[in-house]
Amino acid sequence: MRFPALAGAALLPTLLLTPCLAQQLNETPLHELLVRLQANLSAYLSTVPSFFCDEHVESATQEAGYDGKITTNTDSVFRLKRVGEGDATQLLESREIKAVNKKAAEGQNITGPAIFRGAFRNGISMVSLEVALCFDYQRMPDEKINGVKAIVISYAALPEAARDKNCPNVQSGRAYFDPQDLHPLRVEARVPNYVIIGNVIGLWTWSVDYASVILDISKDSVEMPVHLSPDGFVVRPVPEGRIIKN
């Protein structure tokens, strides 16, 4: 189902819903869900602070016909910096690599097997009015995820999306939302023609789980990516230790 772009959409405030209202939300038309999701995205962009934290990444891949795996373990300091305001907010991600496979890093370049960037901004906006011209959205039957019967919305790239540089380079996927407040629980995606490593190109599928994280200094609760797992690889950027608000 196609939808108009963001311009002219009425944004609704994010509310914590009662079970009765949550049931009503389960029956809400898809376009109204997208309007509410856009409101949540705007609220998210206005609340995610600049911060840094410890990050551990395990990345592995296996070629067809071979038993062995290529594995890289990287320990870094992850930084997120806010730039801009409102819907124009950019969340810039960077890393200071400290160790690779438990040895001191000799540089700041990681070549794989899989590198994932943009979980804070791109993943959470995959189902929203701001990219509605890029995808065909469909409401799917509810599914249980992490103990929650989630609202599920699938998305597939429209033919013209490949020619639009503002559209994400994603073929299709699904997004799961908490029916109580429409906060994201998981976003899944399929990326065609992904450069896996060197001249190896293939289909890359990934998923990002989101959860509330309490910031160490401000004690504010913010929705953040907490686990990422691409099929064919194992990539888990998990913040460890203190999360420091800049």
CYANA upper distance limits for C-alpha pairs under 8 A (distance plus 0.5 A):
  1 MET  CA    136 ASP  CA      5.55
  1 MET  CA    137 TYR  CA      5.68
  1 MET  CA    138 GLN  CA      6.50
  2 ARG  CA    132 ALA  CA      7.56
  2 ARG  CA    133 LEU  CA      7.70
  2 ARG  CA    135 PHE  CA      7.67
  2 ARG  CA    136 ASP  CA      5.77
  2 ARG  CA    137 TYR  CA      7.11
  3 PHE  CA     31 HIS  CA      7.71
  3 PHE  CA    129 LEU  CA      8.12
  3 PHE  CA    132 ALA  CA      6.22
  3 PHE  CA    133 LEU  CA      7.27
  3 PHE  CA    136 ASP  CA      8.47
  4 PRO  CA    129 LEU  CA      7.89
  4 PRO  CA    132 ALA  CA      6.93
  4 PRO  CA    133 LEU  CA      7.12
  5 ALA  CA    129 LEU  CA      6.18
  5 ALA  CA    130 GLU  CA      6.52
  5 ALA  CA    131 VAL  CA      7.54
  5 ALA  CA    132 ALA  CA      6.08
  5 ALA  CA    133 LEU  CA      6.40
  6 LEU  CA    129 LEU  CA      5.44
  6 LEU  CA    130 GLU  CA      5.56
  6 LEU  CA    131 VAL  CA      8.46
  6 LEU  CA    132 ALA  CA      8.10
  9 ALA  CA     35 VAL  CA      7.48
 10 ALA  CA     35 VAL  CA      7.52
 11 LEU  CA     35 VAL  CA      6.68
 11 LEU  CA     36 ARG  CA      7.17
 11 LEU  CA     38 GLN  CA      7.36
 11 LEU  CA     39 ALA  CA      5.56
 12 LEU  CA     35 VAL  CA      7.68
 12 LEU  CA     36 ARG  CA      6.28
 12 LEU  CA     39 ALA  CA      5.97
 13 PRO  CA     36 ARG  CA      8.14
 13 PRO  CA     39 ALA  CA      6.64
 13 PRO  CA     40 ASN  CA      7.94
 14 THR  CA     36 ARG  CA      7.88
 14 THR  CA     39 ALA  CA      7.13
 14 THR  CA     40 ASN  CA      6.35
 14 THR  CA     43 ALA  CA      8.12
 14 THR  CA    181 ASP  CA      7.43
 15 LEU  CA    181 ASP  CA      6.59
 16 LEU  CA    180 GLN  CA      6.71
 16 LEU  CA    181 ASP  CA      5.68
 17 LEU  CA     21 LEU  CA      6.05
 17 LEU  CA     22 ALA  CA      6.26
 17 LEU  CA    180 GLN  CA      5.59
 17 LEU  CA    181 ASP  CA      6.47
 18 THR  CA     22 ALA  CA      6.53
 18 THR  CA    180 GLN  CA      7.46
 19 PRO  CA     23 GLN  CA      6.69
 19 PRO  CA    180 GLN  CA      7.60
 20 CYS  CA     24 GLN  CA      6.99
 21 LEU  CA     25 LEU  CA      6.64
 21 LEU  CA    180 GLN  CA      8.36
 22 ALA  CA     26 ASN  CA      6.86
 22 ALA  CA    179 PRO  CA      5.93
 22 ALA  CA    180 GLN  CA      5.64
 22 ALA  CA    181 ASP  CA      8.29
 23 GLN  CA     27 GLU  CA      7.29
 23 GLN  CA    179 PRO  CA      8.19
 24 GLN  CA     28 THR  CA      6.84
 25 LEU  CA     33 LEU  CA      8.42
 25 LEU  CA    179 PRO  CA      7.15
 26 ASN  CA    151 ILE  CA      7.36
 26 ASN  CA    179 PRO  CA      7.22
 28 THR  CA     32 GLU  CA      7.07
 28 THR  CA     33 LEU  CA      7.03
 29 PRO  CA     33 LEU  CA      6.95
 30 LEU  CA     34 LEU  CA      6.82
 30 LEU  CA    138 GLN  CA      8.00
 30 LEU  CA    139 ARG  CA      6.88
 31 HIS  CA     35 VAL  CA      6.87
 32 GLU  CA     36 ARG  CA      6.81
 33 LEU  CA     37 LEU  CA      6.55
 34 LEU  CA     38 GLN  CA      6.56
 34 LEU  CA    127 VAL  CA      7.75
 34 LEU  CA    128 SER  CA      6.15
 34 LEU  CA    129 LEU  CA      6.67
 35 VAL  CA     39 ALA  CA      6.92
 35 VAL  CA    128 SER  CA      8.04
 35 VAL  CA    129 LEU  CA      7.31
 36 ARG  CA     40 ASN  CA      6.83
 36 ARG  CA    182 LEU  CA      8.27
 37 LEU  CA     41 LEU  CA      6.66
 37 LEU  CA    127 VAL  CA      8.10
 37 LEU  CA    128 SER  CA      6.58
 37 LEU  CA    182 LEU  CA      7.21
 38 GLN  CA     42 SER  CA      6.72
 38 GLN  CA    128 SER  CA      5.81
 38 GLN  CA    129 LEU  CA      6.53
 38 GLN  CA    130 GLU  CA      8.14
 39 ALA  CA     43 ALA  CA      6.77
 40 ASN  CA     44 TYR  CA      6.51
 40 ASN  CA    182 LEU  CA      8.11
 40 ASN  CA    183 HIS  CA      7.73
 41 LEU  CA     45 LEU  CA      6.66
 41 LEU  CA    124 ILE  CA      7.90
 41 LEU  CA    125 SER  CA      7.31
 41 LEU  CA    128 SER  CA      8.29
 42 SER  CA     46 SER  CA      6.84
 42 SER  CA     86 GLY  CA      7.03
 42 SER  CA     87 ASP  CA      6.26
 43 ALA  CA     47 THR  CA      6.83
 44 TYR  CA     48 VAL  CA      6.55
 44 TYR  CA    222 VAL  CA      8.38
 44 TYR  CA    223 GLU  CA      8.01
 45 LEU  CA     86 GLY  CA      7.11
 45 LEU  CA     87 ASP  CA      7.36
 45 LEU  CA     89 THR  CA      6.80
 46 SER  CA     85 GLU  CA      7.63
 46 SER  CA     86 GLY  CA      6.51
 46 SER  CA     89 THR  CA      8.25
 47 THR  CA    222 VAL  CA      7.68
 48 VAL  CA     82 ARG  CA      8.40
 48 VAL  CA    222 VAL  CA      6.91
 48 VAL  CA    223 GLU  CA      8.41
 49 PRO  CA     80 LEU  CA      8.31
 49 PRO  CA     81 LYS  CA      7.93
 49 PRO  CA     82 ARG  CA      7.11
 49 PRO  CA    245 LYS  CA      7.11
 49 PRO  CA    246 ASN  CA      8.08
 50 SER  CA     79 ARG  CA      8.03
 50 SER  CA     80 LEU  CA      5.72
 50 SER  CA     81 LYS  CA      4.99
 50 SER  CA     82 ARG  CA      5.96
 50 SER  CA    245 LYS  CA      6.44
 50 SER  CA    246 ASN  CA      5.84
 51 PHE  CA     79 ARG  CA      6.37
 51 PHE  CA     80 LEU  CA      5.92
 51 PHE  CA     81 LYS  CA      7.28
 51 PHE  CA    243 ILE  CA      7.33
 51 PHE  CA    244 ILE  CA      5.81
 51 PHE  CA    245 LYS  CA      4.71
 51 PHE  CA    246 ASN  CA      5.33
 52 PHE  CA     77 VAL  CA      7.26
 52 PHE  CA     78 PHE  CA      5.93
 52 PHE  CA     79 ARG  CA      4.73
 52 PHE  CA     80 LEU  CA      6.73
 52 PHE  CA    243 ILE  CA      6.60
 52 PHE  CA    244 ILE  CA      5.97
 52 PHE  CA    245 LYS  CA      7.27
 52 PHE  CA    246 ASN  CA      7.67
 53 CYS  CA     77 VAL  CA      6.24
 53 CYS  CA     78 PHE  CA      5.87
 53 CYS  CA     79 ARG  CA      7.17
 53 CYS  CA    239 PRO  CA      6.56
 53 CYS  CA    240 GLU  CA      7.44
 53 CYS  CA    241 GLY  CA      7.68
 53 CYS  CA    242 ARG  CA      6.70
 53 CYS  CA    243 ILE  CA      5.35
 53 CYS  CA    244 ILE  CA      6.85
 54 ASP  CA     75 ASP  CA      8.00
 54 ASP  CA     76 SER  CA      6.59
 54 ASP  CA     77 VAL  CA      5.28
 54 ASP  CA     78 PHE  CA      6.54
 54 ASP  CA    239 PRO  CA      5.92
 54 ASP  CA    240 GLU  CA      5.71
 54 ASP  CA    241 GLY  CA      6.92
 54 ASP  CA    242 ARG  CA      7.93
 54 ASP  CA    243 ILE  CA      8.24
 55 GLU  CA     75 ASP  CA      6.33
 55 GLU  CA     76 SER  CA      5.72
 55 GLU  CA     77 VAL  CA      6.35
 55 GLU  CA     78 PHE  CA      6.42
 55 GLU  CA    237 PRO  CA      6.40
 55 GLU  CA    238 VAL  CA      6.13
 55 GLU  CA    239 PRO  CA      5.31
 55 GLU  CA    240 GLU  CA      6.60
 56 HIS  CA     73 ASN  CA      7.82
 56 HIS  CA     74 THR  CA      6.34
 56 HIS  CA     75 ASP  CA      5.17
 56 HIS  CA     76 SER  CA      7.01
 56 HIS  CA    236 ARG  CA      7.67
 56 HIS  CA    237 PRO  CA      6.09
 56 HIS  CA    238 VAL  CA      6.36
 56 HIS  CA    239 PRO  CA      7.54
 56 HIS  CA    240 GLU  CA      8.03
 57 VAL  CA     72 THR  CA      8.49
 57 VAL  CA     73 ASN  CA      6.21
 57 VAL  CA     74 THR  CA      5.64
 57 VAL  CA     75 ASP  CA      6.99
 57 VAL  CA    235 VAL  CA      6.47
 57 VAL  CA    236 ARG  CA      5.66
 57 VAL  CA    237 PRO  CA      5.35
 57 VAL  CA    238 VAL  CA      7.66
 58 GLU  CA     71 THR  CA      7.79
 58 GLU  CA     72 THR  CA      6.51
 58 GLU  CA     73 ASN  CA      5.17
 58 GLU  CA     74 THR  CA      7.11
 58 GLU  CA    234 VAL  CA      6.63
 58 GLU  CA    235 VAL  CA      5.57
 58 GLU  CA    236 ARG  CA      6.24
 58 GLU  CA    237 PRO  CA      8.12
 59 SER  CA     71 THR  CA      6.12
 59 SER  CA     72 THR  CA      5.73
 59 SER  CA     73 ASN  CA      6.90
 59 SER  CA    112 GLY  CA      7.46
 59 SER  CA    113 PRO  CA      6.44
 59 SER  CA    114 ALA  CA      6.50
 59 SER  CA    115 ILE  CA      8.47
 59 SER  CA    233 PHE  CA      6.63
 59 SER  CA    234 VAL  CA      5.54
 59 SER  CA    235 VAL  CA      5.20
 59 SER  CA    236 ARG  CA      8.01
 60 ALA  CA     69 LYS  CA      6.85
 60 ALA  CA     70 ILE  CA      5.85
 60 ALA  CA     71 THR  CA      4.73
 60 ALA  CA     72 THR  CA      6.89
 60 ALA  CA    113 PRO  CA      6.39
 60 ALA  CA    114 ALA  CA      7.85
 60 ALA  CA    232 GLY  CA      8.26
 60 ALA  CA    233 PHE  CA      5.34
 60 ALA  CA    234 VAL  CA      5.84
 60 ALA  CA    235 VAL  CA      7.75
 61 THR  CA     69 LYS  CA      6.07
 61 THR  CA     70 ILE  CA      5.95
 61 THR  CA     71 THR  CA      7.29
 61 THR  CA    113 PRO  CA      6.64
 61 THR  CA    114 ALA  CA      8.45
 61 THR  CA    232 GLY  CA      6.28
 61 THR  CA    233 PHE  CA      5.25
 61 THR  CA    234 VAL  CA      7.90
 62 GLN  CA     66 TYR  CA      7.46
 62 GLN  CA     67 ASP  CA      7.82
 62 GLN  CA     68 GLY  CA      7.02
 62 GLN  CA     69 LYS  CA      5.23
 62 GLN  CA     70 ILE  CA      7.04
 62 GLN  CA    232 GLY  CA      7.34
 62 GLN  CA    233 PHE  CA      8.11
 63 GLU  CA     67 ASP  CA      8.44
 63 GLU  CA     69 LYS  CA      8.05
 70 ILE  CA    113 PRO  CA      7.57
 71 THR  CA    113 PRO  CA      7.73
 72 THR  CA    100 VAL  CA      7.47
 72 THR  CA    101 ASN  CA      6.67
 72 THR  CA    112 GLY  CA      7.88
 72 THR  CA    113 PRO  CA      7.80
 73 ASN  CA    100 VAL  CA      6.18
 73 ASN  CA    101 ASN  CA      5.33
 73 ASN  CA    102 LYS  CA      7.92
 74 THR  CA     97 ILE  CA      7.71
 74 THR  CA     98 LYS  CA      8.19
 74 THR  CA     99 ALA  CA      6.30
 74 THR  CA    100 VAL  CA      5.07
 74 THR  CA    101 ASN  CA      6.70
 74 THR  CA    102 LYS  CA      8.16
 75 ASP  CA     97 ILE  CA      6.73
 75 ASP  CA     98 LYS  CA      6.17
 75 ASP  CA     99 ALA  CA      5.68
 75 ASP  CA    100 VAL  CA      7.00
 75 ASP  CA    102 LYS  CA      8.44
 76 SER  CA     95 ARG  CA      6.58
 76 SER  CA     96 GLU  CA      5.86
 76 SER  CA     97 ILE  CA      4.77
 76 SER  CA     98 LYS  CA      5.59
 76 SER  CA     99 ALA  CA      7.43
 77 VAL  CA     95 ARG  CA      6.06
 77 VAL  CA     96 GLU  CA      5.59
 77 VAL  CA     97 ILE  CA      7.03
 77 VAL  CA     98 LYS  CA      7.81
 78 PHE  CA     93 GLU  CA      7.89
 78 PHE  CA     94 SER  CA      6.52
 78 PHE  CA     95 ARG  CA      5.10
 78 PHE  CA     96 GLU  CA      7.12
 79 ARG  CA     93 GLU  CA      6.33
 79 ARG  CA     94 SER  CA      5.76
 79 ARG  CA     95 ARG  CA      6.59
 80 LEU  CA     91 LEU  CA      6.87
 80 LEU  CA     92 LEU  CA      6.12
 80 LEU  CA     93 GLU  CA      5.30
 80 LEU  CA     94 SER  CA      7.13
 81 LYS  CA     91 LEU  CA      6.20
 81 LYS  CA     92 LEU  CA      5.62
 81 LYS  CA     93 GLU  CA      7.15
 82 ARG  CA     89 THR  CA      7.28
 82 ARG  CA     90 GLN  CA      6.44
 82 ARG  CA     91 LEU  CA      5.45
 82 ARG  CA     92 LEU  CA      6.98
 83 VAL  CA     89 THR  CA      6.15
 83 VAL  CA     90 GLN  CA      5.55
 83 VAL  CA     91 LEU  CA      6.91
 83 VAL  CA     92 LEU  CA      7.90
 84 GLY  CA     88 ALA  CA      6.45
 84 GLY  CA     89 THR  CA      4.92
 84 GLY  CA     90 GLN  CA      6.67
 85 GLU  CA     89 THR  CA      5.19
 90 GLN  CA    121 ARG  CA      8.12
 91 LEU  CA    120 PHE  CA      7.50
 91 LEU  CA    121 ARG  CA      6.78
 93 GLU  CA    117 ARG  CA      7.74
 93 GLU  CA    118 GLY  CA      7.51
 96 GLU  CA    108 GLN  CA      7.27
 97 ILE  CA    105 ALA  CA      6.87
 97 ILE  CA    107 GLY  CA      8.05
 97 ILE  CA    108 GLN  CA      6.22
 98 LYS  CA    104 ALA  CA      6.60
 98 LYS  CA    105 ALA  CA      5.95
 99 ALA  CA    103 LYS  CA      5.65
 99 ALA  CA    104 ALA  CA      4.90
 99 ALA  CA    105 ALA  CA      5.04
100 VAL  CA    104 ALA  CA      6.90
100 VAL  CA    105 ALA  CA      6.10
110 ILE  CA    115 ILE  CA      8.12
111 THR  CA    115 ILE  CA      7.90
111 THR  CA    197 ILE  CA      7.64
112 GLY  CA    196 ILE  CA      7.91
112 GLY  CA    197 ILE  CA      6.78
113 PRO  CA    196 ILE  CA      6.77
113 PRO  CA    197 ILE  CA      6.27
113 PRO  CA    233 PHE  CA      8.09
114 ALA  CA    196 ILE  CA      6.81
114 ALA  CA    197 ILE  CA      8.02
114 ALA  CA    233 PHE  CA      7.47
114 ALA  CA    235 VAL  CA      7.63
115 ILE  CA    235 VAL  CA      8.45
118 GLY  CA    122 ASN  CA      5.73
118 GLY  CA    123 GLY  CA      7.39
119 ALA  CA    123 GLY  CA      5.50
119 ALA  CA    124 ILE  CA      7.70
119 ALA  CA    208 VAL  CA      7.70
119 ALA  CA    225 PRO  CA      6.98
120 PHE  CA    124 ILE  CA      7.21
120 PHE  CA    224 MET  CA      7.21
120 PHE  CA    225 PRO  CA      7.01
121 ARG  CA    125 SER  CA      6.88
122 ASN  CA    126 MET  CA      6.80
123 GLY  CA    187 VAL  CA      6.84
123 GLY  CA    208 VAL  CA      7.70
124 ILE  CA    184 PRO  CA      7.58
124 ILE  CA    187 VAL  CA      7.67
125 SER  CA    130 GLU  CA      8.19
125 SER  CA    131 VAL  CA      8.19
126 MET  CA    131 VAL  CA      7.52
126 MET  CA    168 PRO  CA      8.50
126 MET  CA    187 VAL  CA      8.34
127 VAL  CA    131 VAL  CA      7.80
127 VAL  CA    132 ALA  CA      8.10
127 VAL  CA    137 TYR  CA      8.38
127 VAL  CA    153 ILE  CA      8.24
127 VAL  CA    155 TYR  CA      7.93
127 VAL  CA    175 ALA  CA      7.56
128 SER  CA    132 ALA  CA      6.78
129 LEU  CA    133 LEU  CA      8.48
131 VAL  CA    135 PHE  CA      7.48
131 VAL  CA    167 CYS  CA      7.15
132 ALA  CA    136 ASP  CA      8.02
133 LEU  CA    158 LEU  CA      8.37
133 LEU  CA    161 ALA  CA      8.17
134 CYS  CA    157 ALA  CA      6.30
134 CYS  CA    158 LEU  CA      6.18
134 CYS  CA    160 GLU  CA      7.87
134 CYS  CA    161 ALA  CA      5.47
134 CYS  CA    167 CYS  CA      6.20
134 CYS  CA    168 PRO  CA      8.31
135 PHE  CA    155 TYR  CA      6.26
135 PHE  CA    156 ALA  CA      5.71
135 PHE  CA    157 ALA  CA      4.94
135 PHE  CA    158 LEU  CA      5.71
135 PHE  CA    161 ALA  CA      8.00
136 ASP  CA    155 TYR  CA      5.93
136 ASP  CA    156 ALA  CA      5.70
136 ASP  CA    157 ALA  CA      6.82
136 ASP  CA    158 LEU  CA      6.69
137 TYR  CA    153 ILE  CA      7.14
137 TYR  CA    154 SER  CA      6.18
137 TYR  CA    155 TYR  CA      5.05
137 TYR  CA    156 ALA  CA      7.30
138 GLN  CA    153 ILE  CA      6.12
138 GLN  CA    154 SER  CA      5.72
138 GLN  CA    155 TYR  CA      6.92
139 ARG  CA    152 VAL  CA      6.75
139 ARG  CA    153 ILE  CA      5.20
139 ARG  CA    154 SER  CA      6.97
140 MET  CA    151 ILE  CA      8.22
140 MET  CA    152 VAL  CA      5.82
140 MET  CA    153 ILE  CA      6.12
140 MET  CA    154 SER  CA      7.15
141 PRO  CA    151 ILE  CA      8.03
141 PRO  CA    152 VAL  CA      7.04
142 ASP  CA    149 LYS  CA      6.75
142 ASP  CA    150 ALA  CA      6.01
142 ASP  CA    151 ILE  CA      5.55
142 ASP  CA    152 VAL  CA      6.08
143 GLU  CA    149 LYS  CA      5.88
143 GLU  CA    150 ALA  CA      5.87
143 GLU  CA    151 ILE  CA      7.45
143 GLU  CA    152 VAL  CA      7.33
144 LYS  CA    148 VAL  CA      5.72
144 LYS  CA    149 LYS  CA      4.56
144 LYS  CA    150 ALA  CA      6.19
145 ILE  CA    149 LYS  CA      6.80
145 ILE  CA    150 ALA  CA      6.93
145 ILE  CA    176 TYR  CA      8.49
145 ILE  CA    185 LEU  CA      8.35
148 VAL  CA    178 ASP  CA      7.46
149 LYS  CA    178 ASP  CA      7.99
149 LYS  CA    179 PRO  CA      8.09
150 ALA  CA    176 TYR  CA      6.17
150 ALA  CA    177 PHE  CA      5.80
150 ALA  CA    178 ASP  CA      5.77
150 ALA  CA    179 PRO  CA      6.57
150 ALA  CA    185 LEU  CA      8.46
151 ILE  CA    176 TYR  CA      6.11
151 ILE  CA    177 PHE  CA      5.58
151 ILE  CA    178 ASP  CA      6.97
151 ILE  CA    179 PRO  CA      6.55
152 VAL  CA    174 ARG  CA      7.34
152 VAL  CA    175 ALA  CA      6.27
152 VAL  CA    176 TYR  CA      5.19
152 VAL  CA    177 PHE  CA      7.03
153 ILE  CA    174 ARG  CA      6.18
153 ILE  CA    175 ALA  CA      5.88
153 ILE  CA    176 TYR  CA      7.15
154 SER  CA    172 SER  CA      8.07
154 SER  CA    173 GLY  CA      6.29
154 SER  CA    174 ARG  CA      4.70
154 SER  CA    175 ALA  CA      6.84
155 TYR  CA    172 SER  CA      5.93
155 TYR  CA    173 GLY  CA      5.95
155 TYR  CA    174 ARG  CA      6.55
156 ALA  CA    171 GLN  CA      6.45
156 ALA  CA    172 SER  CA      4.66
156 ALA  CA    173 GLY  CA      7.13
157 ALA  CA    161 ALA  CA      6.62
157 ALA  CA    162 ALA  CA      8.47
157 ALA  CA    170 VAL  CA      7.45
157 ALA  CA    171 GLN  CA      5.78
157 ALA  CA    172 SER  CA      6.50
158 LEU  CA    162 ALA  CA      8.33
160 GLU  CA    164 ASP  CA      7.20
161 ALA  CA    165 LYS  CA      8.39
161 ALA  CA    167 CYS  CA      6.32
162 ALA  CA    167 CYS  CA      7.93
162 ALA  CA    169 ASN  CA      8.15
169 ASN  CA    191 VAL  CA      7.12
170 VAL  CA    189 ALA  CA      7.06
170 VAL  CA    190 ARG  CA      6.41
170 VAL  CA    191 VAL  CA      5.23
170 VAL  CA    192 PRO  CA      7.61
171 GLN  CA    189 ALA  CA      7.84
171 GLN  CA    190 ARG  CA      6.00
171 GLN  CA    191 VAL  CA      6.03
171 GLN  CA    192 PRO  CA      6.93
172 SER  CA    189 ALA  CA      6.24
172 SER  CA    190 ARG  CA      5.87
172 SER  CA    191 VAL  CA      8.05
173 GLY  CA    187 VAL  CA      8.04
173 GLY  CA    188 GLU  CA      5.63
173 GLY  CA    189 ALA  CA      4.66
173 GLY  CA    190 ARG  CA      6.41
174 ARG  CA    187 VAL  CA      6.50
174 ARG  CA    188 GLU  CA      5.64
174 ARG  CA    189 ALA  CA      7.17
175 ALA  CA    184 PRO  CA      7.93
175 ALA  CA    185 LEU  CA      8.26
175 ALA  CA    186 ARG  CA      6.28
175 ALA  CA    187 VAL  CA      4.86
175 ALA  CA    188 GLU  CA      6.62
176 TYR  CA    184 PRO  CA      6.57
176 TYR  CA    185 LEU  CA      5.94
176 TYR  CA    186 ARG  CA      5.66
176 TYR  CA    187 VAL  CA      6.86
177 PHE  CA    182 LEU  CA      5.59
177 PHE  CA    183 HIS  CA      6.04
177 PHE  CA    184 PRO  CA      5.02
177 PHE  CA    185 LEU  CA      5.79
177 PHE  CA    186 ARG  CA      7.70
178 ASP  CA    182 LEU  CA      5.34
178 ASP  CA    183 HIS  CA      5.96
178 ASP  CA    184 PRO  CA      6.87
178 ASP  CA    185 LEU  CA      6.92
179 PRO  CA    183 HIS  CA      8.46
183 HIS  CA    223 GLU  CA      8.37
184 PRO  CA    210 TYR  CA      6.66
184 PRO  CA    211 ALA  CA      8.41
185 LEU  CA    209 ASP  CA      6.20
185 LEU  CA    210 TYR  CA      5.55
185 LEU  CA    211 ALA  CA      7.24
186 ARG  CA    207 SER  CA      7.23
186 ARG  CA    208 VAL  CA      5.95
186 ARG  CA    209 ASP  CA      4.85
186 ARG  CA    210 TYR  CA      6.43
187 VAL  CA    207 SER  CA      5.96
187 VAL  CA    208 VAL  CA      5.77
187 VAL  CA    209 ASP  CA      7.19
188 GLU  CA    205 THR  CA      7.90
188 GLU  CA    206 TRP  CA      6.23
188 GLU  CA    207 SER  CA      4.64
188 GLU  CA    208 VAL  CA      7.02
189 ALA  CA    205 THR  CA      6.08
189 ALA  CA    206 TRP  CA      5.99
189 ALA  CA    207 SER  CA      6.84
190 ARG  CA    203 LEU  CA      7.47
190 ARG  CA    204 TRP  CA      6.36
190 ARG  CA    205 THR  CA      4.88
190 ARG  CA    206 TRP  CA      7.21
191 VAL  CA    203 LEU  CA      6.30
191 VAL  CA    204 TRP  CA      5.54
191 VAL  CA    205 THR  CA      6.54
192 PRO  CA    202 GLY  CA      7.00
192 PRO  CA    203 LEU  CA      5.10
192 PRO  CA    204 TRP  CA      6.89
193 ASN  CA    201 ILE  CA      5.98
193 ASN  CA    202 GLY  CA      5.56
193 ASN  CA    203 LEU  CA      6.25
193 ASN  CA    204 TRP  CA      8.32
194 TYR  CA    201 ILE  CA      5.81
194 TYR  CA    202 GLY  CA      5.85
194 TYR  CA    203 LEU  CA      6.46
194 TYR  CA    204 TRP  CA      6.57
195 VAL  CA    199 ASN  CA      7.33
195 VAL  CA    200 VAL  CA      6.42
195 VAL  CA    201 ILE  CA      5.03
195 VAL  CA    202 GLY  CA      7.23
196 ILE  CA    200 VAL  CA      6.08
196 ILE  CA    201 ILE  CA      6.11
196 ILE  CA    202 GLY  CA      7.21
196 ILE  CA    204 TRP  CA      8.31
197 ILE  CA    201 ILE  CA      7.99
204 TRP  CA    230 PRO  CA      7.48
204 TRP  CA    231 ASP  CA      7.54
204 TRP  CA    232 GLY  CA      8.03
205 THR  CA    230 PRO  CA      5.74
205 THR  CA    231 ASP  CA      5.95
205 THR  CA    232 GLY  CA      8.32
206 TRP  CA    228 LEU  CA      7.51
206 TRP  CA    229 SER  CA      6.13
206 TRP  CA    230 PRO  CA      4.15
206 TRP  CA    231 ASP  CA      6.60
207 SER  CA    228 LEU  CA      6.10
207 SER  CA    229 SER  CA      6.00
207 SER  CA    230 PRO  CA      6.57
208 VAL  CA    225 PRO  CA      6.87
208 VAL  CA    226 VAL  CA      7.98
208 VAL  CA    227 HIS  CA      6.27
208 VAL  CA    228 LEU  CA      5.01
208 VAL  CA    229 SER  CA      7.31
209 ASP  CA    225 PRO  CA      6.26
209 ASP  CA    226 VAL  CA      6.35
209 ASP  CA    227 HIS  CA      5.69
209 ASP  CA    228 LEU  CA      6.91
210 TYR  CA    223 GLU  CA      6.85
210 TYR  CA    224 MET  CA      5.88
210 TYR  CA    225 PRO  CA      4.95
210 TYR  CA    226 VAL  CA      6.10
210 TYR  CA    227 HIS  CA      7.77
211 ALA  CA    223 GLU  CA      5.84
211 ALA  CA    224 MET  CA      6.22
211 ALA  CA    225 PRO  CA      7.09
211 ALA  CA    226 VAL  CA      6.93
212 SER  CA    221 SER  CA      6.33
212 SER  CA    222 VAL  CA      5.76
212 SER  CA    223 GLU  CA      4.89
212 SER  CA    224 MET  CA      6.73
213 VAL  CA    221 SER  CA      5.91
213 VAL  CA    222 VAL  CA      5.87
213 VAL  CA    223 GLU  CA      6.69
213 VAL  CA    224 MET  CA      6.95
214 ILE  CA    219 LYS  CA      5.98
214 ILE  CA    220 ASP  CA      6.04
214 ILE  CA    221 SER  CA      5.01
214 ILE  CA    222 VAL  CA      7.07
215 LEU  CA    219 LYS  CA      5.38
215 LEU  CA    220 ASP  CA      5.95
215 LEU  CA    221 SER  CA      6.94
215 LEU  CA    222 VAL  CA      8.05
215 LEU  CA    243 ILE  CA      6.40
215 LEU  CA    244 ILE  CA      7.44
215 LEU  CA    245 LYS  CA      7.58
216 ASP  CA    242 ARG  CA      6.75
216 ASP  CA    243 ILE  CA      6.02
216 ASP  CA    244 ILE  CA      6.54
216 ASP  CA    245 LYS  CA      8.00
217 ILE  CA    244 ILE  CA      7.13
217 ILE  CA    245 LYS  CA      7.14
218 SER  CA    245 LYS  CA      8.02
226 VAL  CA    237 PRO  CA      7.77
226 VAL  CA    238 VAL  CA      6.25
226 VAL  CA    239 PRO  CA      7.76
227 HIS  CA    236 ARG  CA      6.12
227 HIS  CA    237 PRO  CA      6.78
227 HIS  CA    238 VAL  CA      6.60
228 LEU  CA    235 VAL  CA      6.45
228 LEU  CA    236 ARG  CA      5.50
228 LEU  CA    237 PRO  CA      6.95
229 SER  CA    233 PHE  CA      7.69
229 SER  CA    234 VAL  CA      6.05
229 SER  CA    235 VAL  CA      5.69
229 SER  CA    236 ARG  CA      6.57
230 PRO  CA    234 VAL  CA      6.52
230 PRO  CA    235 VAL  CA      6.91
239 PRO  CA    243 ILE  CA      8.12
